[in-house]
Amino acid sequence: MKYDEITLKLKRIYDDPAPTDGFRVLVDRLWPRGVSKEDAQIDLWLGGIGPSPSLRKWFNHDPARWDEFLDRYHAELDELPEMVTELFQKATSGKITLLFAAKDVRHNHAVALKMYLEGED
């Protein structure tokens, strides 16, 4: 399976799992509050692919910092080719749902990760 044959979706970990999710990957460094491992129904927890703690704290989900966050986070991802490769190698269905806990569904690291994986800036 090539990268261009993979469909990436985003979903909050608090939303119900669905058969259409495909391979479910939690991309948060910290386990989300109030979610049991059984209820999460994840296939892979790839916490190390999330932004570094210092970058996460600096960003603090501030939309005004979004563009700079993208640049900084994508630079961090450039240094993690093994994790990016692992993510794609584990996806056997062709569908990957990146799971995240953030309340802001437009300005979070999962959105930035999806953009990176799809080659968007």
C-alpha positions as CSV (number, residue, x, y, z in Angstrom):
1,M,0.0,0.0,0.0
2,K,1.4,3.4,-1.0
3,Y,0.9,6.6,0.9
4,D,-1.4,8.0,-1.8
5,E,-3.7,5.0,-1.3
6,I,-4.5,6.0,2.3
7,T,-7.4,8.1,3.4
8,L,-6.8,10.3,6.5
9,K,-9.7,11.3,8.7
10,L,-9.8,13.3,11.9
11,K,-12.0,12.6,14.9
12,R,-12.3,13.5,18.6
13,I,-11.5,10.6,20.9
14,Y,-14.8,11.4,22.7
15,D,-16.9,10.7,19.6
16,D,-18.2,7.2,19.1
17,P,-16.1,4.8,17.1
18,A,-17.5,3.8,13.7
19,P,-16.7,1.0,11.3
20,T,-15.9,3.6,8.7
21,D,-13.0,4.8,10.9
22,G,-10.6,2.2,9.6
23,F,-7.3,2.1,11.5
24,R,-7.7,4.3,14.6
25,V,-4.6,6.1,15.9
26,L,-4.5,8.2,19.0
27,V,-1.9,11.0,18.3
28,D,-2.0,12.7,21.7
29,R,1.1,12.4,24.0
30,L,-1.2,12.2,27.1
31,W,-4.0,9.7,27.5
32,P,-7.3,11.7,27.3
33,R,-9.2,12.3,30.5
34,G,-12.4,10.3,31.1
35,V,-11.8,7.8,28.3
36,S,-11.2,4.1,29.1
37,K,-8.9,2.1,26.9
38,E,-11.8,-0.2,26.0
39,D,-14.1,2.7,25.0
40,A,-11.4,4.3,22.9
41,Q,-11.1,1.3,20.6
42,I,-7.8,2.4,19.3
43,D,-5.5,0.3,17.1
44,L,-2.3,2.3,17.9
45,W,-1.3,5.0,20.4
46,L,1.4,7.0,18.7
47,G,1.9,9.6,21.4
48,G,5.4,10.4,20.4
49,I,4.2,11.9,17.1
50,G,2.4,14.6,19.0
51,P,4.1,18.0,19.5
52,S,6.8,18.3,22.1
53,P,5.6,19.3,25.5
54,S,7.3,22.7,25.2
55,L,5.7,23.4,21.8
56,R,2.3,22.2,23.1
57,K,2.5,24.6,26.1
58,W,3.7,27.5,23.9
59,F,0.8,27.0,21.4
60,N,-1.8,26.6,24.2
61,H,-4.5,26.2,21.4
62,D,-4.3,29.9,20.6
63,P,-5.5,30.4,17.0
64,A,-3.4,33.5,16.7
65,R,-0.3,31.3,17.0
66,W,-1.6,28.7,14.5
67,D,0.6,29.5,11.5
68,E,3.8,29.6,13.6
69,F,2.7,26.4,15.4
70,L,2.3,24.7,12.0
71,D,5.9,25.7,11.0
72,R,7.3,24.5,14.3
73,Y,5.4,21.3,14.5
74,H,6.1,20.3,10.9
75,A,9.8,20.9,11.7
76,E,9.5,18.5,14.6
77,L,7.8,15.9,12.4
78,D,10.7,16.2,9.9
79,E,12.8,14.8,12.7
80,L,10.5,11.8,13.2
81,P,10.5,9.9,9.9
82,E,10.4,6.5,11.7
83,M,7.0,7.3,13.4
84,V,5.5,8.7,10.2
85,T,6.6,5.5,8.4
86,E,5.2,3.3,11.2
87,L,1.8,5.1,11.0
88,F,1.5,4.2,7.3
89,Q,2.9,0.7,7.6
90,K,0.3,-0.2,10.3
91,A,-2.6,1.0,8.2
92,T,-3.8,-2.0,6.4
93,S,-7.3,-0.9,5.6
94,G,-6.3,2.2,3.6
95,K,-8.2,4.4,6.0
96,I,-6.6,6.0,9.1
97,T,-8.5,8.1,11.6
98,L,-6.3,10.3,13.7
99,L,-7.8,10.7,17.1
100,F,-7.3,13.7,19.4
101,A,-8.8,15.2,22.6
102,A,-8.6,18.9,21.9
103,K,-11.9,20.9,22.0
104,D,-10.9,23.1,19.1
105,V,-11.4,20.9,16.0
106,R,-9.8,23.4,13.6
107,H,-6.6,24.4,15.5
108,N,-5.0,21.3,17.0
109,H,-2.0,19.1,16.4
110,A,-4.1,16.4,14.7
111,V,-5.1,18.9,12.0
112,A,-1.5,19.9,11.6
113,L,-0.4,16.3,11.5
114,K,-2.9,15.5,8.8
115,M,-1.8,18.5,6.8
116,Y,1.8,17.3,7.1
117,L,1.0,13.8,6.0
118,E,-0.9,15.0,3.0
119,G,1.9,17.4,2.0
120,E,0.0,20.6,2.8
121,D,1.7,23.6,4.3
